[in-house]
Amino acid sequence: METREHIVVSHKKATLTPKAIIHQNFGNKASYVVEEVKEVHQIECPGLSIPQMGPCLYRCTLQLPELSVISGTFKKKKDAEQSAAEIAIEKLGICIETIDPTPQGAQESLVARIDFIFSEKFLLCDHPLSGHIRATLRSKGDLCGSIPISVLAVYDAKLLSLCKCINPDVETNPFLVISYIKSATANLYQYLATSEQHLCIRRLTPYPQDIVESLMKEHDSLECIQVAAIRIPSSVEQSIEQVTLRISLREYYLDVIANELGLEDAANVMISRNLGKASSETRLFFTAPKPYLLDLSSKFAIGKETLYLMGSLNVRASYFAGQDIAGDAILASIGYTRKSRDIFYEDVSVRLYYRMLLGKTPGGIYKLSREAILASELPSKFTTRANWRGSLPRDILCMFCRQHRLSEPLFSFHPFKTSSLLSGSCLKVAESGDNVIEHINGVCVTSSMHSDSELFKCEIKLLSRCGDLIILCSPKDGYKKQNDAIQNASLKVLSWLNMWFKSRIVTFERLCETADDFNIQIYSNNIISEILAGQSTHNGQLNAIQCNNIVESTYMNSSFDMLGNMVQSLKIEGPYSGVCPCNGYLPCIRYSVSLAVESQNVKEVIEVCDEFEFEVGVGATVSYIEEVVMQMSVGQYAYFSTNFLSSDLIFASAGESIKMLSLLSSKDCCVEYEISLIKVAEPPEERMEQALFSPPLSKQRVEFGVQQILESHATTLIDFGCGSGSLLEALLNYPTCLEKMAGVDISQKGLTRAAKVLNSKLSTNSDAGGLWTGVQSVILYEGSITNFGSQLQGFDIGTCLEVIEHMEEDQACLFGDVALSFFRPRILIVSTPNFEYNVVLQKSNPPAQEQEELDDKTLLQSCKFRNHDHKFEWTRAQFRQWASDLSTRHNYKVEFSGVGGSADVEPGYASQIAVFKRDWELEDDVLKHADEHHYNVIWEWNSRKE
């Protein structure tokens, strides 16, 4: 057993989390128990009479041999665990050194770490690097126990971290690590030796024989494993190829890889950082450049330019690794892990290679998240979270940055406020003035001190690992929700980058010219061009293969309308059901894609998906698939073929690459699709309207109401069926004479949301110096609008916008009678969908052979209600009849109008409106015999109490 003392250095940077520190001291003796805590709170909305449950919180109990501690409550379980560990560290008095190492200190720590790695204690621990040392003990001569320096540099995170402290350039130049480790080893010349001919380190004193024999007995199997790997030649003229590594469990797997690279042993094999997830053992193995072997004593650091001049730079492998790779490279997933002392390995196929390649592009990341490589496309729009499928834009952008060794994107939110100026049918939007900047969960949030933040825009910065700004995206669009702002801004960046990755005919110069269209400013052309150049090299790697035009074709833009040229032999079978998708809808299809060679009567399935749902009109699927599906109805099947599909997508989907390559080489090879339309989900009414109207119909209805308020000089308003309070909230943005507002609804959930929204807005305005709208009080009632209650009497104006269609038709008629005979506001505004306009909204499109035989009435019958919750929808004639009869019965005058569309153009307004007006005064003793209903006050706000 060794008795020498190892070097101890105090210069140490504390990077461990509290949990990691507890684990170092107590190991498995530390027990964490997390429990869910439910708390009732009303801080969010004071005065709300409905008890509100707070967000789901967690509390952690940490049990140690010496004590037990309990954390506070947190939204995330991991935060509760870290808090408990932090409390325990403080109570136990565990000292945590927080001295950042200087370059000199890091060099001393580097020497100490290398000294420890070659100790007996380290040999017996379950560290991945220990597995390499144990494997080399079977070698003969000087190679016994000799560890390649490249192995030390890659498989010990502490060594790499210390080298980065010495020189940050280590991040991009792995050759520097070797020089620093080699230099540090020279200080241990009494215990360690470096080879004059190999890039490796060994102990001068052999490990004790009893330890070695014990370790050899643990791994004395004669078994031989076969590991599939990929060879990536340095010459882009040569194609990648599948290779098989045959490894005996008694030999060092790096020696086998070295032989595959034409080397005698593992000493001069270089290893890349891991590719993909942090836990992955997928790496690139390549040959050390000759300059290292010529002068091992120097701190020679070879760069990309030198490798390029030497003709040994492997551009494709470098693109994969995000670092310079020299010579031919082997892509393999093999190594030692902390979980087991046995060697870990997985096959790396051609399919996996192309999926990894695909995963470095914005569109590819999205395709992989959907598991629909041959059907999905990165959407061009983010409409709503409910309609989005697959990874969200923000997550895709973060993944893209990690794949290309960039820093995490920096997101900054900037609030907008709605101005008090009313201009036609649009609201003037202005950015707020004085701001407060906060950092929350790593996100820079800019919030207003004085103004009422209504809309948000999100600014995105992409930075290099060194902190250099690469691009800045500053979208001009504002959104009510921060999440919508961040997703749309992320999608802008992704869409811009994807222009290059989708099409091989877009030049880098052209890409830069389009940056302004995406509100993007480029600050580092060099970094962007390097990222894109790697993909460009891969795009051209199949030129040596004699394939047909499927291989050479470009990706098609989702707006490229060439269905006739892209789709061949289209055939749709099955009866027409009348349920068809259109813009904004969510069709769900089942499809299979096959590679077919007609002359050989061969058909090979390359991708199958039982359920693929996408939103129509946002480019969420391949253009020709969407065009075909738009011609189908639920229950029908479509069959067609195409040549417009790139070979890399085929290889990323197909299992047998050799067979696919053989089929692709055939002159009459094509891709065949079989699609069945399973179901169609209708979009929410508001989404469907937003797709056609700007401003949206909801906003136009609000502005119609504001105009009535201004003309009538109304000071009090009640909103019948106020729901989540969207109308009441919107009215606070306009300068009107309103002093009192009320809302009534039957839904407690909707009223709770309304209370929170209104309270937030009114409180913000109050804190900023008073409400310029003049509103002094707001009250929300719970109850049915078909019941009479004196609390709802005496208002100047009543609104009932897009409500009655959610009631049964007889209840809607009852509401009209109750409102005009009991509540009797001076003005009542009622709006409801015009059923005749659904032909436009839904773009009813029966098969062409049937369309000529259908009249307008039949087309109207093929339409559906705009919302699944609608109990009825009236035509213009039906609505006029109802409103006219109602006004006559209760001595009101009625005027008809609408928003969306025009009264003079068929089919009229999208949303039809009746304005009832009373020109007579109310008597004091109203409805003495009415069966009065008491409405519960859910929430009330009064400016005098603030």
N, C-alpha and C positions, 0 to 999 in steps of 0.2 A: 504494500500500500504506500502511496506517496505521502511524504511528510512535509514537503516544502510549503511555505505560506504563499498564497496567491496575492497578487497585487490588489489593494483596495483603494478605490478612488472616490472621493466625496462629491466630485462635480457630477451631479446627476439631475436631469430634468424630470420633474414629477409629471408623468403623463397618465398615471393610473387613475381610474375612477375609484370612488369610495368603495364600491363592491369588490373591485379587484384588490384593493388594499386589505379588506377584510378577508378575502380568499387567501391572500399571501400569508396572513397570520393564523387563520383558523381552518382553512381548507373546507372539507365536507362537514365540519362541526358547526358551521354557520347555517342556520335554517331560516328561510324567508317565508312568511305566510302573509299573502295579500288578501284583503277582504274588501268587498264593495260597500260603499257608504252612500246612503240615500238621504239627502237633506232637503227639507222644505224651505224655500226662501222666496222672498218677495222684494228683494233689493232692486231687481231689474225693473219693476213697475210698481211703485208705491200706490196704495189705494185700491189695487185690484182685489176684488172680493173672491175670486176663484183661487184656491191654494195652488201654488206652482211648485212642481218638483224641480230641483236644481239638476245640473248635469251629473252624469254618473261619475262619482269620485272613488278613489281608492286609498286605503290606508294599509301600511305594511308593519308587521311585527317581526323584528329580527331577534332570534333566540341564539345566544352565544353561551359557551360554558360558564362564563363569568357574570353575565348579565343579560337582561332582555330590554329592548327599547321599542318604542312605537313611533312611527312617523306621523306627520300631519297628513292632510288629505290632498290628493293630487288628481289631475285628470288622466294621467297615464300611470300604469302599473310600474313601469321602470323608474319613473321619477320618485314614486313612493319608496321603492327598494333602495335607490341611491340615497334618499333622504335618511332612511333608517340606518344605513351603513355610515353615513356622515355623522349622525348623532352618536353612534357607537364609537367611532374613532375619537370623537371629542371627549366622551366620557372615559374611555380607556387611556386617554393621553398619548395615543400613538402619534409619534412625530413624523411629519411628512416634509421631506426636503423639497424645496421649490427653487433651488439655485439653477438658473439657466446656464448650461455649460458654454464657456468661451471656446473658440476653436482650439486653443491650447488644452483646455480642460477636456474637450471631446477627444483629442488625440490620446491623452492619458487614459481616459475611460475606454478607448478603443483597444489599447494595449491590455488593459485589465480584462476586458471581455474576451479577447482572443485567448488569453491565459486560462480563463475559466472554461472555455469551450473544450480545451484539450486536457481537462482534468478528469479524474476517474468519476467524480461525482456527476459531472455532466454526461459522461458516457452511459450511466445507468438510468438517467431520467428519460421521460417520455417526450422528448423534443424532436421535431422532424430532422434537425441536424444530427442528432445522436444516431438516428437510423442510418444516415450516410456513413458515419464513422464506423459503426458496427459492420456495415456491409464491406467496407474496405479492409477489414481485419483478415479477410480470407485471401487477400492478394499476397503476392510473393515479393521478397526483396524490399527495396525502398518504397514501393507502392503500398506496402502493408501499413494501414492506418493513415495513408496520405490522402488528404482531403483537397480537392480542387478549390482554388481560391474563389472561383465563380460560385461554388456551392455555398461557401461561407457568406458571400455577398448577398445571395438571394434568399437563403432559407433562415437567416437570423435577422429579425426585424430590428433588434437593438443595434447591431453592427451598421445596418443601413442608415438608421436614424443618426448615429454618431457621425457617420461620414457626411451626411447632409449638413450637420452642424459645422463641420470643417469646411465644406464647400457645397453651396446649394446647387451647383451645376450637376451634382451627382444624380439629381432627379431625372435628367434627360440623357446623361452620358454614363452608362453602367461601367465603362472601362475605367473610369476614375476610381470607383470603389475598389477595384482590384489593386490599383497602385497604392491606395491608402492602407489597405489591409496588409499588403506586402511590406510596406514601410514600417507599420506598427509591429509586424512580426519580427523585424530586424532587431527590435529592442529586447526580444525574448530569445536571443541567440543561444543562451545557456540551456534552454529547454526545448526550443522548436527549431526546425530547419526548413528552409525553402529549397526546392530543387533548382539546379542550374539549367535544366532542360525542360522542366514542366512547371506549369502554373499551379503548384500545390504546396501544402504545408503538412509536416508530420512531426510527431514527438521524437526527440532524441532518445528518450528512455521508453522502451516498450511498455504497454499496459501490462499489469500483473497477469501471469499466465492463468491463474484460477478464474479471474474475471472473464478473460477471453474465452476459456473453455466453457464456462457457464453460458455465455452469450451464444456461442456456436451451437450448443445443444438446443437452444430455443429455436434456432432456425437451421435445422439439419435436414430439411425436406429436399428430395430429389425432383420435386415437381417442376415442370417447365410451363410457363405461361406464354400466351400469344397476345400481343397488344397491337391493335390497329392504330396506325399513325399516318400523318400526311407529310410528304416531302414537298417543300416549296423551293424550287430552284432560284438561284439569284438572278438568272437571266429571265427576263419577262417573255422571251421568245419560247421558253419551255413551259409546258403545262404542269400543273400540280399532279401528283400521283399518290395512290394509296400504297403504303408499305406496311409490313408486318414485323414487329419486334419480337423475336423469340428469346425469352429470358429465363434462365434457370434461377430458382430461388436461392441458389448457392453463390450466384455471381452478382456483381454490382451492375445494376441496370444502366448506369451511365456509360459503362464500358461497351455495352451492346449498342447504345445510341452512337457512341464514338465510332465504332466500326461501321455503322450505317453512314456516317459522315466521312469515312475514309481515314480515320485516325486510329492509332494503336490503342489508346486508352482514354479514360475520362479526363485526364489532367488538363487538356487544352480545350475542353468543351465549355462553351459559354452558355449561360442560361438566362432567359428573359424573365421579367416579372410575370406574375400569374395573370392570365387573361380571363376576363369575365369577373365572376364573383370573387370576393376576398378569400373564400374558402376553397376556391377551385385549385386543382393541381395541373391545369392545362397551361403548358408553357411552350416556348420555342427554344430549341436546342440548336446551337450553331458553332462554327469553328472560330477559334481565336485568330485575329488577324496576325499576319507574319511579323509586323513590327514589334509585337509583344515578345515573340520568341527571339528576335534579334537583339533586343536590349531589355532584359528583364530587370536590370538594376535601376532603370530610370522610372520617373513618374510619367511615362508617356501616356498621353490622353488623346486617342485618335478621334477625329470628328467625322461628320457626315461627308464633308467636302473631300477629305482625304480618302475615305472609303470609296467615294464615287470615282475619284481619279484613279484609284487602284483597280477599279472595275469589280469590286467585291461587295458593294452595297446591295442588299436584298430589299428592294423597295416595297414589295408586297408584304414580306415578313415585318419590315419596319413599321408599316402602316398598322398591322395587327397589334404589335407590341407597344407602339407609341414610343419607341426608342430605336437607336441605330442597330441594325442586324447585319452581320457580315457573312458573305458566302451562302451556300445552301443551308436550309433550315429544316428541322424536323418538328412538326407540331404534334405533341403527344400529351396525354393526360396520365401522368404517372409520378409517384413520389411517396414520401413518408409523411404521416400526419400525427397529430397528438392523440388521436382517438385509438390508434392501434400501432403495435410494433411491426405488424405485417405490412408489406408493400401494398399501396393503393394504386389501382389502375382502372381506367375506362377507355373504351375504344373511341377513337376520333375518326369519323368517316368523312367521305367527301360531302355528304349531306350536312354534317355538323359544321364542316369548314365553311360552306356557303351560308349556313344560318348565322354563323359568327360574323361573316362578312356583311350579311344583311343587317345584323344587329348594330352595325356602326353607322347606319343611315337613319334619319328621322322616320321616313316611311317604313323602313324595315323593322325598326323597333315597334312601331304600331302593328305591323303585320304579324309579328311574332307574338305580341300580346293578345291578338285575336285568334291565333292559331288558324289563320285563314290566309295563307301567303298568296294564293292565286286568285283570291276574290277581293280582299280588303285593300283599301287605299287610305292614306292619311287624309281625313276630311279637311276641306278648305274652310269650314266654318264650325264654330262651337256655339250651338244654339242654346241648349240647356243641358245640365248635368244628367237629367233623366233620359235624354235621347242619345247621349254619348255612350259608345261601347268601346271596350278596350282600355288601355292605359291612358290617363289624362294627359293633355298637352304639357302641363308643368312637369309631370313625372318623366315624360319622354325627353324633354329638354334636359333635365337633370341627368338622365341616363346617357344621353348623347355627349354631354360634357365629360362624364366619367370615362366613357369609351375613348375619348380623344384626349385624355389627360389634361383637361381644363379644370379650373376651379368651379365650385358649385355656382350656378347663376345667382346674381343678386337682384332681388325683386324689390321695387320701391313703389308704394302706393301713394297717389296724390289725389286728394278729394276735390270735387267740383261742387259748386252750389248752383241751384236753379235761381235765376235772376227774377227780380220783381217785375220785369218788363214783359208785357204780353204783346207778341208780334204775330198777327195772323193766326195760323194754326200751329206755330212752333214756339218753343220756349228758348229764350236766349240762355246759353250756358257759359259761365265764366269760371276761370280757375280762382280758388281762394287766395287771399293775400298772405297774412302772417300765419306761419305754420310752426308746429312743434314736431320735431323728428325723434322717433323712438325706435329702438331695436327690439323686436319681439320674436323670439324663436329664430333668430338669425335673419329675419326679414326687416328691411328698413321701411318703416311706416311713417308717412308724413301726414299729420292730422292738423286740422284747422283749430285755432284758438277762439276765433270770434264767429266764423260763419257756420251755417248749417250744412254739413256735408251730405249731399244727396247722391252724387255719382262719384265713381272712382275710375281713375285710369292707372294703369300699371306700367312702369318703366323697367326694362330689363337690361342688365349689363352682363356680358360674357367676358370673363377674365382668364388670363393664362395662370398657370400654377405660381408664377412669380408676381402675380397681381397686376400685370399689364392689361389695360383695357383693349379688348379686341373689337367688339361691336356694341352699339347702344341702340336699343329699340324703344322709341317713345311714341306709342300709338296715340291718336287724337280722340279715339272713341271713349266715351264714359259709360260706366255700368253701375247699376244700383248695388250690386254685391261685389265685394272684393274678390271672391272666388271667380266670378265671371270675368272680371278685369284681368286677373292673372292668367286664366286659361286662354283667353283670347289673345293676350299679348304674347304668351308662349307659342301659340299656334302661328302667329305672324312670323316669328323667328324661324320656327320649324318649316313653314311653307316656303320661306325664302331660301333656306338651305336646301330644301328638298327639290327645288328647281334644278339644282346641279345633279343631285343624286338620281333624279327620275329620268333626266334626258341627257344623252351623250352628245347632243349637238349644241347645247348651251355653253358658250365659252365663259371663262372666268371674268373677262372684261364685260361681257353682257350681263353676267350675274351682278357685278358691282353697279352697273348702270340701273338695274331694277331696284336697288336698295331703297331709293327714295319712295318708291311705290309701296313699300312695306314699312315706312317710317323708320328705316334703319340707317345708322351712320357707321361706317367702317373706320376703325382706328388702326388696325394692323392687317394690312393686306398679306403680309408674309405668312402669318400664322394661319389665316383662313385658306390661303392657297396651298399650304402644306397639307392641311386636313383634306382638302378636296383632291389634291394631286394623288394621294394614296389610293382613293377610290377610283380615280381615273385609270390608274395603272391596272387595277383589278378588272375594270370594265373591258380592257383590251386583251386580257390574258387568253381568250379563247380563239384568237385570230389564227392560231396554228392548227386548229381543229377544222376539218372539212365538214361543216354543217350547213344546213339550209338557212333560209332567211329568218327562221324563228330565233336562231342564235344571234343574228346580226341586228334584229329589229330593236327599235328604241321603245322606251316606255311611252305610253300614250297619255296625254293630258286629259283629265276628267272632263274638260269642256270641249274636247276635240270631237266634233259631231260628224263622224264618218262611219256610222253604223253599217251602211251598205257595203263599204270596203273592208270593214273589220270583221264582220260576221258573215259566215257562209252557211248555206243550207239550213236556214232557220226554219224550224217546224214547231208549232205550238199545238198540243193535243189536250183533249178534255173539254167538257161543257163549260160555257161561259157562266160564271156564278154571279157576276155583277159586283163583286167585292174586289176593287182594283186599287193599287197604290198610286199616290200622286205626291207632289211636293209636300214635305213635312211629315209624311206618313212613315211608319216603321214596318216594312215588310220583313217577313221571316222566311228564308228559303232553305231548302235542302239541296245540296249540289254534289256532284262528283266531276272531277277533271281527269281526262285520260290523254295519253300520248298515243296517237294512232298512225299506222302506216298502211294505207289502203292496199298497195301493191302486194304487201306481205300478209295481209289479213291479220295484222297484229294490233292489239289494243292493250295498253298498260296503264292501269289506274295510278295516278300520281298524287291525288289529294281528294279526300272525302270530308264533308262537313254535314252533320245531321241538322244543325240549327245555326243559321247565320242571319243575324238581324242587323239592319242598317237603316239609316235615315236617308230618305230620298231627297235629292237636290243639294247635297252638301259635299258630294264627291267622296263618300265613304266607301264606295266600292268601285271596281274597275268599270269604266264608262260603258263598255258594251254589255256588261252584265246588267247594269241599271236600266239601260235602254230596252233590253229584252224583257226584264221583269215588269217594266212599265206597260208592256203590251199584254201582260198576263192577268188573269183573275185567280182568286184563291181556288186551289184544287187542280189547276192546270199544270201541264208539264211542257218544258221547252228543250229542244235539242238543237245544237248548232256547233260549228267548228270555226277556228280562227288560227291565224299565224302570228298574231300580235301578242306574243308573250316571250319575255327574255329568258335565255337559257339558265342564267344564274338563279332565277326564281324556280325553274323546273328542278334544278339540282338541289335547291334548298328544301323542296317538298318531297322529291322522290327518294326512295330507299336504295335502289340498286343503280348506282351511278354509271357503271359500265354498260348496263343494258340500256339506260337512258341515252348515253352517248351514241350507242349503236343506232338507236331509233332516230335520234336527231340528225344523224349523218345521211339519212334517207332523203331523197329529193321530194317525195310526196308525203313527208311527215307533217302532221298538223295536231292541234290541240282540240279535243272534243269536250263539250260541256253538256251535262244533263242537269236540268234545274227543275225543281218543283216548288211552287209557291204554297207554303203551308198556311200562313195567316197574315193578316195586315192589321197593325195597331194604328188607330187614328191619332193624330196629334192633338194636344190640348187646343181648345178653341182660340185662346189668346195667341199661341204659336202660329196657328194657321192664318190668323188675321194679320199678324206681324209680317208674314211672308209677302203679303200683297199691299199693305198700306203703310205709308209713312207720312205723318206720324201714325203709330198704331191706333186702331179704332178706340181702344180704351182711353187714350189720351185725347182723341177727338171728341169723345163723349164728355169728358171732363171739361174741355174748353167750350163745348156747347152749353153745359150747365153754368159755367162762369159767365158766359155772355148773358144768359137769362137773369142771373143774380145781379149783374151790373145794370141791366136795363130796368129791373124791377126795384132796385135799391133795397133788396131784402136784407134784413139784419139777423134773421134766425133761419136755420135749415135743419131738416131731419132727413136722414138717408135710410129708406126702408130696405132691409136686406143688405146691411152695410158690409157683411162678410168680414174680411180682414182689414177693413178700414182704408182701402186704397183710395177711394174717392175723397174721404175726409182728409186724408194725409195730403193728397194732391191739391186740395183747395187751399191749404195753408201756404202754398207757393205763389198764390195770386193776391194782388191788392184788391180786396172787395170790401163791401160794407158789413160783412158778416161779423156778428159779435158772439153768437151762440150757435153751436153745432151739436147735433145729437145723431146717434146711430142706433138701430135696433136690428137684431138678428136672433135666429133660433139656435145658432151654433155657438156653444161655449168656446170651442177651439178657435173659431174665427174671431170671436170677440176678444179672446186673450191676446191673439196676435195683434189685433187692432189697438188694444190698450198699450201694448209694449211699443209699437211703432209710433203711436201718437204721443205717448209719454216721452219717448226719446227725443222726438222732434220738438215738442213744446218746451221741454226742459232745456234743450240746447239753445233754442231761441231766447228763452227767458234769461239764461245765464249770459247770453251775448248782449243783453241790454234791452229786452222787450220784444214783443211780437209786432212787426210792422203790419201784419194782416189785420190787426184790430180784434181778433178773436179773444174773448174774455173767458169763455167757459166751453167745455166739451164734456158730454156725458154719453155713456153707452148703456143700452138696455138689453136685457135678455127676454125674448118672447116672440110669439108668432105675429106677423103683420096682418093676419086675418082676424085678430082679436082687437076689441076696442079697449083703450085705456086713456084716461084724461091726461096722462103724462105726455102723450104724443100729440096733444091738441095745441093749437095756437101758434104754429110755425108759419112763417111767411112763405117758405118754399119747401116742397118735398121732392125727393128724387127716388126713383126706383129703376136703376139702370141694369139691364140684363139680369133680372131676378125672376120675373113671372114665369119664364119658360122652365125654371127649375121646380115649379109647383105643378100639381095636377091642374088641368084646364079649369075645372069648376072652382078650385081654390084661387086661381088667378082672377077669375071673374068676381069671386067673393072679396078679394083684396080691393079691387076697384070700387066696389060698393062701400066697403068699410072706410076706405081712404077718403072718398068724396062725401059720404053722408055723416061720418063720425069725426075723423081727424080734420077734414076740411081745410087743408092748407090753401093759401091764396093762389099758389101755383103748384101744380104737380107735373113732374116730368117722368114719363115712362118710356123706356126703350126696350126693344126686344129684337132678336135676329129676324131678318127677312129671309124666309125659307127659299124664296125664289133665287136669292143670290148664291145659294149653295152650289149651283151649277158652275159658277165662276170659281168659287173657293176650292171646290173639290175636283174641278176639271174633269167632270164625268166623261169617260171615254170608252164607250162600248166598242166591240169589234167593228172594223170598217164595213164589213158586209151587212151588218145590222143597222149601222148608223143612218143610212139613207131612209130606212123605213120608219124611223122614230120621229114623232113630232115633239114640240116643246113640252107638252103635258107628260109624255112618256119619259123624256129626259129628266124632268123634274121628279118623277116617281122613282127614278134610279138613284136620286140623291139621298143622303142620310143626314140626320141631325148633326149639328156642329160639335156637340158634346154628348158623351154617353149619359150624362146626368139630366139632359133635357127631356122633359116629359112631353113637350109639344113645341112646334115652331110654326108661326103663322105666316101666311102669304100677306101681301100688301092689302088685298081685299078683305081678308079675315081680320086683320089688325084694325083697319079703318072701321069696319062694321062694329067691332067690340068697343072701340073708343068713342064712336059717334053715339051708339046706344047709351053708353055710360054717361057721357056728358049731358045727354038729353034728360035722363032720369034724375040727375042731381043738379040741373040748372048751371052747368059749367059750359064755357066755350072751349073748343078744342082746335088746335092747329097741328098740322102734320109736317114733319121734317125728317131729317136723318143725317147720318155721317157715313163716309165711305161710299164712293160712287156718286151718282147724280140722279135726281128725280126725273130728269128728261131723257135719260139713257137707260134702256133695258139692261138688267132687271131691277133698276132703281137703286135705292140705298142698301148697303150691306147691313146696316143697323137702323131700323126704323124707329122714329120717335114721335110720341104724342105729347103735346103740351096743353094741359088743362088749366084754365084760368077762371077765377071767381071774381066777378066785379060787384058783388053785393057784400054787405057787412054781416058778421056773425052776431047772433043774439047772445046775451049773457047767460041765460038759463038753457044751456045746450044739453040735450039728451039726458034728462033726469031719470028716464026709465031704462036706460041702456044697461045691458049686462056687462058691467065694467070689469076689465081684466087688469090686474096689477102687474106692472113690468118690474123685474128685479134690476136694480142699478148694479152693473158689473164694475164700472169704473167711472170716476168723475175727476175732472181737472178744472181748477179755477185760478185765474191769474192773480186774484187777490190773496190767495193762500200761499202763493209761491214766494 
